[in-house]
Amino acid sequence: MSNQTVSPGALLAGRYRIAELLAEIDGARVWRAVDEVLSRAVVVDVLPVGDPRTNLLFDAARRAAAAADPRFLRVLDCDMFEGVTYCVREWAGGRPLERMLASGPLTGQQAGWLAREVSEALENLHRIGHAHGSISPSTVVVTDAGAIKVVGLATEAALRSSGPGTAEQDVHALGQLLYASLTGRWPDTTPAWGLQPAPLEHGRLMSPRQVRAGVPRSLDDICDRLLADPPRHHTPPITSAAGLSAALSGVVGSSHEPPNQMDETVQVAQHHGSIDDATQVVPQAPPPALDPAPAYQSSNGHAETAPYAPVEPRPAARRQTPPPSNGNGGRRRAADEPKPKGGWGGRILILLAILALLSVVAMAQFLLKGGLNSGQNDDPGTGGKPSASSTPKPTASGAAAKIVGAKDFDPEPAGNGEEHPDDVPKTYDGKTSTVWETQSYNNKPNFGGQKPGVGIIYDLGALTPVSKVVVTLEGDGTSLEIRVPKGDDKTTSPAAVNGWEPIATEADQPEGAVTLTPSAPTETRYVMVWLTKIPKESGSKYRGTIAEVSIQK
């Protein structure tokens, strides 16, 4: 027997009935088969006669057999038959992460939970001195019950001739997987696993929060500590699975129960590409057979066992109550059923009468309004000019005011004169994925007790009515004010803090958009967003972050 003669219907080693080809990796073939002794589906890796990877596969199978964590799919058998080397692995029905990300990123809770499950499995594996060697979106599967399974332990690396790998490589690969799950982008300079490469900024990988709005800051920091060299904000890197498990447990908890709807894998991602809002139903997988339905082919040979085509949900048909009978076989009109109306001629006459009446009313209103306006403008006491009391006050239009410029505000002596001035334009670029941050402060949320606050001054170009200001924040626990110049001159930007007066205040705000509304109509050229308390970053560090500011007339 040769690799080419192993085909659907063939019986391998007198036990494994070959069903379908799942993948081909550098000449090695991955098949779905049926173990006829135990009547169960399995995956069989087959190497051609004389393949140099034979010893690598045998060694990988032995290492895989030492793993006891149930999240790894086991190696069941590895041998030679008529010159052909084969390795039999467990089968698990579900969806590879590669397939799920083709529909869009996961939610933060789902991505963090999935990564923590894989990390804990790797932690147990690394403890006995072994590595997986090929962690990727194709080797992580979400089963029909919502559990996480890691396929190809050691054997995937052997088939790809990539070496056994190291624990550090596993952790870095899992960092890439977490980044991809949060953003739907691959953290490299080239596409991979069906994903486009993540964007760079000044030659550095953009953080998940910069790529996709709504990524939790805690997971953003974990990604940065896994992938950045060095990490931002001088935080220590994460280099071990144990350290990653601990960090993720602090964010998503330690429960092994799947988060909301992660276990409902019969649903297809639909809303914003996220699997947590799916509403479409997918049929369950059929039992093993020699003529299975077409399956999604993952690059590692793991296939979905059901045709994951979305089924349009249909509203339930409303049962129609039969009309009551009049006892003579005829239909009896219900008491509340409308009686037949007259013909079209009568309807047209009624419509014309209504139109004529509306025209008369409109004309009367026009004449009355004109008379009142004429009386006001021709008042001899004002010389035909409107009185001072009729001068309009600033009114809210709801339209966004145009910001023509902005600068950070950290006045001396308490401040050093600047707080990341180059990032200020990011607060009004229309993107919540780009942010301005304060400096990092120690020990206290009130800027370490060193200063009353810091802020950003926005220039509207001219006196402009301001009805409200919407500030999108990151991190929980921010206190902030909206300030304008004191006194009557609102066209000059004061250089000192005491030259500004607050017109709206919000304290201890959670992450997200905060609306601040002045207590009275305000017209000004300059508007300052002033932070007085900032969120905790990590340890004893505090930092404020503004993602977007919108000033409305």
C-alpha positions as CSV (number, residue, x, y, z in Angstrom):
1,M,0.0,0.0,0.0
2,S,1.2,3.5,-0.8
3,N,0.0,7.0,0.2
4,Q,-1.6,7.2,-3.2
5,T,-3.6,4.0,-2.8
6,V,-5.1,5.1,0.5
7,S,-8.4,6.4,-0.8
8,P,-12.0,6.6,0.3
9,G,-13.3,3.1,1.0
10,A,-9.9,1.6,1.7
11,L,-9.4,-0.3,5.0
12,L,-6.2,0.7,6.7
13,A,-4.6,-1.7,9.1
14,G,-7.7,-3.9,9.0
15,R,-9.5,-1.3,11.2
16,Y,-9.8,2.2,9.9
17,R,-12.2,2.7,7.0
18,I,-11.1,5.8,5.0
19,A,-14.0,8.2,4.4
20,E,-12.7,11.5,3.0
21,L,-9.6,13.6,2.4
22,L,-9.5,16.6,4.8
23,A,-6.2,18.2,4.0
24,E,-2.8,17.7,2.4
25,I,0.4,19.0,4.1
26,D,3.6,18.8,2.1
27,G,2.7,15.4,0.7
28,A,1.2,14.0,3.9
29,R,-2.5,13.4,3.7
30,V,-5.1,13.9,6.5
31,W,-8.2,11.7,6.3
32,R,-11.4,11.3,8.1
33,A,-12.0,7.7,8.8
34,V,-14.2,5.3,10.8
35,D,-12.7,3.0,13.5
36,E,-14.8,-0.1,12.7
37,V,-13.8,-1.8,15.9
38,L,-15.1,1.0,18.2
39,S,-17.6,2.5,15.6
40,R,-16.3,6.1,16.0
41,A,-15.0,8.8,13.8
42,V,-11.2,9.4,13.8
43,V,-8.6,11.5,12.0
44,V,-5.8,9.6,10.3
45,D,-2.5,11.3,9.2
46,V,-0.8,9.2,6.5
47,L,2.8,9.6,5.3
48,P,4.0,8.1,2.0
49,V,6.5,5.2,2.0
50,G,10.0,6.4,2.9
51,D,9.0,9.9,4.0
52,P,11.7,11.5,6.2
53,R,9.1,12.7,8.7
54,T,8.3,9.1,9.8
55,N,10.5,9.2,12.8
56,L,9.4,12.7,13.7
57,L,5.7,11.6,13.6
58,F,6.5,8.6,15.8
59,D,8.3,10.8,18.3
60,A,5.5,13.4,18.2
61,A,2.9,10.7,18.9
62,R,4.8,9.5,22.0
63,R,5.1,13.1,23.3
64,A,1.4,13.7,22.6
65,A,0.4,10.5,24.5
66,A,2.0,12.0,27.7
67,A,-0.5,14.9,27.8
68,A,-3.3,14.3,30.2
69,D,-5.3,17.6,29.8
70,P,-8.7,16.7,28.3
71,R,-8.6,19.9,26.2
72,F,-6.0,18.2,23.9
73,L,-7.3,15.6,21.4
74,R,-5.5,12.4,22.1
75,V,-3.4,10.3,19.8
76,L,-5.0,6.9,19.7
77,D,-2.6,4.9,17.5
78,C,0.6,5.3,15.5
79,D,2.1,2.5,13.4
80,M,3.1,1.4,9.9
81,F,1.0,-0.7,7.6
82,E,2.4,-2.1,4.3
83,G,5.1,0.6,4.3
84,V,2.7,3.5,5.0
85,T,3.1,5.4,8.3
86,Y,-0.2,6.5,9.9
87,C,-1.2,8.3,13.1
88,V,-4.8,8.1,14.4
89,R,-6.2,11.0,16.4
90,E,-9.5,11.7,18.2
91,W,-12.2,13.5,16.2
92,A,-14.2,16.4,17.7
93,G,-17.2,17.9,15.9
94,G,-17.2,21.7,16.0
95,R,-15.7,24.7,14.3
96,P,-12.1,25.7,14.1
97,L,-11.4,29.2,15.3
98,E,-10.0,29.9,11.7
99,R,-13.5,29.4,10.4
100,M,-15.2,31.5,13.1
101,L,-12.9,34.4,12.5
102,A,-13.8,34.4,8.9
103,S,-17.1,35.8,10.0
104,G,-15.5,38.5,12.2
105,P,-13.9,38.9,15.6
106,L,-15.2,37.5,18.9
107,T,-16.4,39.6,21.9
108,G,-13.8,40.4,24.5
109,Q,-15.3,38.0,27.0
110,Q,-15.3,35.1,24.5
111,A,-11.8,35.9,23.2
112,G,-10.4,36.1,26.7
113,W,-12.1,32.9,27.8
114,L,-11.0,30.9,24.8
115,A,-7.4,32.1,25.2
116,R,-7.5,31.2,28.9
117,E,-8.7,27.7,28.2
118,V,-5.9,27.1,25.7
119,S,-3.4,28.7,28.0
120,E,-4.3,26.5,30.9
121,A,-4.0,23.4,28.7
122,L,-0.5,24.6,27.6
123,E,0.4,25.4,31.2
124,N,-0.1,21.7,32.1
125,L,1.7,20.6,29.0
126,H,4.7,22.8,29.6
127,R,4.9,21.6,33.2
128,I,5.9,18.1,31.9
129,G,8.5,19.6,29.5
130,H,6.6,19.4,26.2
131,A,5.3,22.0,23.8
132,H,2.5,21.9,21.2
133,G,4.6,23.5,18.5
134,S,1.8,24.7,16.2
135,I,-0.8,26.8,18.0
136,S,-2.9,28.6,15.4
137,P,-6.5,29.4,14.6
138,S,-6.7,26.1,12.7
139,T,-5.6,24.0,15.7
140,V,-8.1,25.4,18.2
141,V,-11.7,24.1,17.9
142,V,-14.9,25.1,19.6
143,T,-16.9,21.9,19.9
144,D,-20.7,21.5,19.6
145,A,-21.0,21.7,23.4
146,G,-19.0,25.0,23.5
147,A,-15.8,23.4,24.9
148,I,-12.3,24.2,23.6
149,K,-10.3,21.4,22.0
150,V,-6.7,21.8,20.8
151,V,-5.8,19.5,17.9
152,G,-2.5,18.4,16.4
153,L,-0.5,18.3,19.7
154,A,3.1,17.7,18.5
155,T,1.9,15.9,15.4
156,E,1.0,19.1,13.5
157,A,4.5,20.4,13.9
158,A,5.9,17.0,12.8
159,L,3.9,17.1,9.6
160,R,5.0,20.6,8.9
161,S,8.6,19.8,9.7
162,S,8.7,22.9,11.9
163,G,10.4,21.2,14.9
164,P,9.0,20.4,18.3
165,G,8.7,24.0,19.3
166,T,9.3,25.6,22.7
167,A,7.0,26.8,25.5
168,E,7.9,30.4,24.7
169,Q,6.9,29.9,21.1
170,D,3.5,28.4,22.2
171,V,2.8,31.5,24.4
172,H,3.7,33.9,21.6
173,A,1.5,32.0,19.2
174,L,-1.3,32.2,21.7
175,G,-0.8,35.9,21.9
176,Q,-1.2,36.1,18.1
177,L,-4.4,34.0,18.4
178,L,-5.8,36.4,21.1
179,Y,-5.0,39.4,19.0
180,A,-6.7,37.9,16.0
181,S,-9.8,36.9,18.1
182,L,-10.2,40.5,19.3
183,T,-9.6,42.3,16.1
184,G,-10.2,40.0,13.1
185,R,-6.6,40.9,11.9
186,W,-3.5,38.8,12.0
187,P,-0.6,40.4,14.0
188,D,2.0,40.2,11.3
189,T,3.1,42.0,8.1
190,T,1.6,39.3,5.8
191,P,-1.9,37.8,5.7
192,A,-2.5,34.4,7.4
193,W,-5.3,32.1,8.3
194,G,-7.6,34.1,6.0
195,L,-7.0,37.3,7.9
196,Q,-5.5,40.5,6.7
197,P,-2.4,41.8,8.4
198,A,-2.8,44.1,11.4
199,P,-1.9,47.8,10.8
200,L,1.3,49.4,11.9
201,E,2.0,52.8,13.4
202,H,5.5,54.1,13.2
203,G,6.7,50.6,12.5
204,R,5.0,49.2,15.6
205,L,2.0,46.9,15.7
206,M,-1.1,48.8,16.6
207,S,-2.8,47.6,19.8
208,P,-6.2,45.8,19.5
209,R,-8.0,48.9,20.9
210,Q,-6.5,51.0,18.1
211,V,-7.7,48.5,15.5
212,R,-11.2,47.8,16.8
213,A,-13.3,50.0,19.1
214,G,-14.7,48.3,22.2
215,V,-11.8,46.0,23.0
216,P,-11.5,45.9,26.8
217,R,-8.4,47.7,28.0
218,S,-7.3,44.8,30.2
219,L,-7.2,42.4,27.2
220,D,-5.5,45.1,25.2
221,D,-2.8,45.3,27.8
222,I,-2.4,41.5,27.9
223,C,-1.9,41.4,24.1
224,D,0.7,44.2,24.3
225,R,2.6,42.3,27.0
226,L,2.5,39.1,24.9
227,L,3.5,40.6,21.5
228,A,5.1,44.0,21.9
229,D,8.9,44.3,22.3
230,P,9.1,46.1,24.6
231,P,5.5,46.4,26.0
232,R,4.0,49.9,26.2
233,H,3.9,51.7,29.6
234,H,6.9,49.8,30.8
235,T,4.8,46.8,31.9
236,P,6.5,43.4,32.2
237,P,6.2,41.0,29.3
238,I,4.2,37.8,29.6
239,T,6.4,34.8,28.6
240,S,4.9,31.8,30.3
241,A,1.5,30.0,30.0
242,A,1.2,30.1,33.8
243,G,1.6,33.9,33.7
244,L,-0.9,34.3,30.9
245,S,-3.5,32.0,32.6
246,A,-3.2,34.2,35.7
247,A,-3.6,37.4,33.8
248,L,-6.6,36.2,31.8
249,S,-8.3,34.7,34.9
250,G,-8.1,38.2,36.5
251,V,-10.1,39.5,33.6
252,V,-12.6,36.8,32.6
253,G,-12.6,34.7,35.8
254,S,-11.7,31.1,36.2
255,S,-14.9,29.3,35.3
256,H,-14.7,26.6,32.6
257,E,-18.3,27.2,31.6
258,P,-18.4,28.9,28.2
259,P,-19.4,32.6,28.2
260,N,-22.7,33.7,26.8
261,Q,-23.6,31.7,23.6
262,M,-20.1,30.3,23.1
263,D,-21.6,26.9,23.7
264,E,-24.3,27.5,21.0
265,T,-22.1,26.6,18.1
266,V,-25.1,25.6,16.1
267,Q,-25.5,29.4,15.6
268,V,-23.7,31.2,12.9
269,A,-22.0,34.6,13.4
270,Q,-24.1,37.3,11.9
271,H,-24.2,40.6,13.8
272,H,-21.0,42.6,13.3
273,G,-19.3,39.2,12.7
274,S,-19.5,38.4,16.4
275,I,-20.7,35.0,17.5
276,D,-22.5,36.3,20.6
277,D,-25.4,37.9,18.6
278,A,-26.1,35.1,16.1
279,T,-29.6,34.1,15.5
280,Q,-29.3,31.6,12.6
281,V,-29.6,27.9,13.2
282,V,-27.3,25.2,11.8
283,P,-28.2,21.5,11.6
284,Q,-26.4,19.0,13.8
285,A,-23.5,16.9,12.4
286,P,-24.5,13.5,10.8
287,P,-23.0,10.3,12.2
288,P,-19.8,9.0,10.6
289,A,-20.4,7.6,7.2
290,L,-18.4,6.8,4.0
291,D,-20.4,9.4,2.0
292,P,-20.5,12.5,4.3
293,A,-21.9,15.8,3.4
294,P,-19.3,18.4,2.2
295,A,-17.4,19.8,5.2
296,Y,-15.5,23.0,5.8
297,Q,-11.8,22.2,5.4
298,S,-9.5,23.6,8.0
299,S,-5.8,24.0,7.1
300,N,-4.9,21.4,9.7
301,G,-7.3,18.8,8.4
302,H,-10.0,19.3,11.1
303,A,-13.3,19.7,9.3
304,E,-16.7,20.7,10.4
305,T,-19.0,17.7,10.3
306,A,-22.1,19.6,9.3
307,P,-22.8,21.9,6.4
308,Y,-22.7,25.2,8.2
309,A,-25.1,27.0,5.8
310,P,-27.2,29.6,7.5
311,V,-30.9,28.9,7.7
312,E,-33.1,32.0,7.5
313,P,-35.3,32.2,10.6
314,R,-39.0,32.3,9.6
315,P,-41.7,33.8,11.8
316,A,-44.3,31.3,13.0
317,A,-47.4,31.3,11.0
318,R,-50.4,32.8,12.8
319,R,-53.3,30.4,13.0
320,Q,-56.4,31.8,11.3
321,T,-59.6,31.4,13.1
322,P,-62.4,30.2,10.8
323,P,-65.2,32.8,10.3
324,P,-68.4,32.1,12.2
325,S,-71.2,30.5,10.3
326,N,-74.7,31.9,10.1
327,G,-76.2,28.4,10.3
328,N,-77.1,28.3,6.6
329,G,-73.7,27.5,5.3
330,G,-73.0,31.1,4.7
331,R,-70.5,33.4,6.3
332,R,-71.8,35.5,9.2
333,R,-70.3,39.0,9.7
334,A,-68.8,39.5,13.1
335,A,-70.2,42.2,15.3
336,D,-67.0,44.3,15.1
337,E,-66.4,43.7,11.3
338,P,-66.6,46.9,9.3
339,K,-69.4,47.2,6.9
340,P,-68.8,47.8,3.2
341,K,-68.3,51.4,2.4
342,G,-69.7,53.4,-0.5
343,G,-68.2,53.6,-4.0
344,W,-65.3,55.7,-5.3
345,G,-67.4,58.7,-6.2
346,G,-68.4,59.4,-2.6
347,R,-64.8,59.0,-1.4
348,I,-63.4,61.5,-3.9
349,L,-66.0,64.1,-2.9
350,I,-65.0,63.7,0.8
351,L,-61.3,64.1,-0.1
352,L,-61.9,67.3,-2.1
353,A,-63.9,68.8,0.8
354,I,-61.0,68.1,3.2
355,L,-58.4,69.6,0.9
356,A,-60.5,72.8,0.5
357,L,-60.9,73.1,4.2
358,L,-57.1,72.7,4.8
359,S,-56.4,75.4,2.2
360,V,-58.7,77.9,3.9
361,V,-57.1,77.2,7.3
362,A,-53.6,77.6,5.9
363,M,-54.5,81.0,4.2
364,A,-56.0,82.3,7.5
365,Q,-52.8,81.4,9.4
366,F,-50.6,83.1,6.8
367,L,-52.6,86.3,6.9
368,L,-52.8,86.4,10.7
369,K,-49.0,85.8,11.0
370,G,-48.2,88.5,8.5
371,G,-50.4,91.0,10.3
372,L,-48.6,90.3,13.6
373,N,-45.2,90.6,12.1
374,S,-46.1,93.9,10.4
375,G,-47.4,95.3,13.7
376,Q,-44.1,94.4,15.5
377,N,-41.8,95.8,12.8
378,D,-43.7,99.1,12.4
379,D,-43.8,99.9,16.1
380,P,-43.2,103.7,16.2
381,G,-41.5,103.4,19.6
382,T,-38.6,101.3,18.1
383,G,-38.3,102.9,14.7
384,G,-39.2,99.7,12.9
385,K,-36.3,97.8,14.6
386,P,-36.7,94.8,16.9
387,S,-36.6,95.6,20.6
388,A,-33.6,94.6,22.7
389,S,-35.7,92.1,24.6
390,S,-36.4,90.2,21.3
391,T,-32.6,89.5,20.7
392,P,-32.4,85.7,20.5
393,K,-30.3,83.8,23.0
394,P,-28.1,80.8,22.0
395,T,-30.4,77.9,21.1
396,A,-29.5,74.2,20.7
397,S,-29.5,73.0,17.1
398,G,-28.1,69.6,17.8
399,A,-25.5,69.9,15.0
400,A,-21.9,69.2,15.7
401,A,-19.6,72.2,16.0
402,K,-16.5,72.2,13.9
403,I,-13.3,71.9,15.9
404,V,-10.6,73.9,14.1
405,G,-7.8,73.1,16.5
406,A,-6.9,71.8,20.0
407,K,-4.0,71.7,22.4
408,D,-3.2,69.9,25.6
409,F,-3.5,72.0,28.9
410,D,-1.1,71.2,31.7
411,P,-0.2,74.7,33.1
412,E,2.8,75.3,35.3
413,P,3.8,75.4,38.1
414,A,1.9,72.2,39.0
415,G,2.2,70.9,35.5
416,N,5.2,70.6,33.1
417,G,3.4,72.4,30.2
418,E,2.4,69.4,28.1
419,E,0.6,66.0,28.1
420,H,1.3,64.1,24.9
421,P,0.5,67.0,22.6
422,D,1.0,65.0,19.4
423,D,-1.9,62.7,20.3
424,V,-4.5,65.5,20.9
425,P,-5.8,65.5,17.3
426,K,-6.8,61.8,17.8
427,T,-9.6,63.0,20.1
428,Y,-11.6,64.6,17.3
429,D,-10.6,62.5,14.3
430,G,-14.0,60.6,14.3
431,K,-12.4,57.3,15.4
432,T,-12.7,55.9,18.9
433,S,-9.9,53.5,18.2
434,T,-7.3,56.3,18.4
435,V,-6.8,57.9,21.8
436,W,-5.0,60.6,23.8
437,E,-3.6,59.6,27.1
438,T,-2.3,61.5,30.1
439,Q,1.1,60.8,31.6
440,S,1.1,57.9,34.1
441,Y,0.7,59.0,37.8
442,N,1.6,57.2,41.0
443,N,-0.5,56.2,44.0
444,K,-3.5,58.4,43.7
445,P,-6.2,59.0,41.0
446,N,-6.1,62.8,41.5
447,F,-2.8,62.9,39.5
448,G,-0.8,61.6,42.4
449,G,-1.9,64.7,44.4
450,Q,0.5,66.8,42.3
451,K,-2.0,69.0,40.4
452,P,-5.7,69.8,40.2
453,G,-6.1,68.3,36.7
454,V,-5.1,68.2,33.1
455,G,-7.1,68.7,30.0
456,I,-7.5,69.7,26.3
457,I,-8.7,73.1,24.9
458,Y,-10.7,73.0,21.8
459,D,-10.9,76.0,19.4
460,L,-14.2,76.4,17.5
461,G,-12.9,79.2,15.4
462,A,-15.6,81.8,16.4
463,L,-18.2,82.3,19.1
464,T,-20.4,79.2,18.9
465,P,-23.4,78.1,20.9
466,V,-22.7,75.0,22.9
467,S,-25.6,72.8,24.1
468,K,-23.6,69.7,25.2
469,V,-20.3,68.0,24.9
470,V,-19.9,64.2,24.5
471,V,-16.6,62.7,25.7
472,T,-15.7,59.1,25.0
473,L,-13.5,57.8,27.8
474,E,-11.5,54.6,28.4
475,G,-11.2,53.1,31.8
476,D,-13.6,53.3,34.7
477,G,-13.7,56.1,37.3
478,T,-12.9,59.3,35.4
479,S,-14.2,62.6,36.8
480,L,-14.3,65.5,34.4
481,E,-15.6,69.0,33.8
482,I,-16.4,71.2,30.8
483,R,-14.9,74.7,31.2
484,V,-15.1,77.9,29.3
485,P,-13.3,81.2,29.7
486,K,-14.5,83.4,32.6
487,G,-16.2,86.7,32.1
488,D,-17.7,88.2,29.0
489,D,-14.7,87.6,26.7
490,K,-15.2,84.1,25.4
491,T,-12.9,84.6,22.4
492,T,-9.6,84.4,24.3
493,S,-8.1,81.3,25.8
494,P,-6.8,81.9,29.3
495,A,-3.3,80.7,30.2
496,A,-4.1,79.9,33.9
497,V,-6.5,77.4,35.4
498,N,-8.3,80.1,37.4
499,G,-9.2,81.8,34.1
500,W,-11.7,79.1,33.3
501,E,-15.0,78.3,34.9
502,P,-16.9,75.0,34.9
503,I,-20.3,74.8,33.2
504,A,-20.8,71.0,33.5
505,T,-19.4,68.3,35.7
506,E,-19.6,64.5,35.9
507,A,-17.9,62.4,38.5
508,D,-16.7,58.7,38.6
509,Q,-17.8,57.9,35.1
510,P,-17.5,54.4,33.6
511,E,-15.8,53.6,30.3
512,G,-17.7,54.8,27.3
513,A,-19.5,58.0,26.1
514,V,-20.3,60.7,28.7
515,T,-22.6,63.6,27.9
516,L,-22.0,66.9,29.8
517,T,-24.8,69.5,29.4
518,P,-24.3,73.1,30.5
519,S,-26.8,74.3,33.1
520,A,-27.5,77.5,31.0
521,P,-27.1,78.3,27.3
522,T,-23.5,79.0,26.5
523,E,-21.7,80.8,23.6
524,T,-17.9,80.5,23.4
525,R,-15.0,80.1,21.1
526,Y,-13.0,77.9,23.4
527,V,-14.1,74.7,25.3
528,M,-11.9,72.8,27.7
529,V,-12.3,69.2,28.7
530,W,-10.7,69.1,32.2
531,L,-9.9,65.8,33.9
532,T,-9.8,65.9,37.7
533,K,-9.7,62.2,38.5
534,I,-8.3,59.3,36.3
535,P,-8.7,55.5,36.2
536,K,-6.3,53.0,37.7
537,E,-4.0,51.5,35.0
538,S,-2.1,48.7,36.8
539,G,-0.6,48.3,40.2
540,S,-0.3,51.8,41.7
541,K,-0.4,53.6,38.4
542,Y,-3.2,55.9,37.1
543,R,-3.7,57.2,33.6
544,G,-6.6,59.1,31.9
545,T,-7.6,58.4,28.3
546,I,-9.9,60.3,25.9
547,A,-10.9,58.5,22.7
548,E,-13.2,61.1,21.2
549,V,-14.8,64.5,21.9
550,S,-17.9,65.9,20.1
551,I,-19.1,69.4,20.8
552,Q,-22.7,70.1,19.8
553,K,-24.4,73.4,19.1
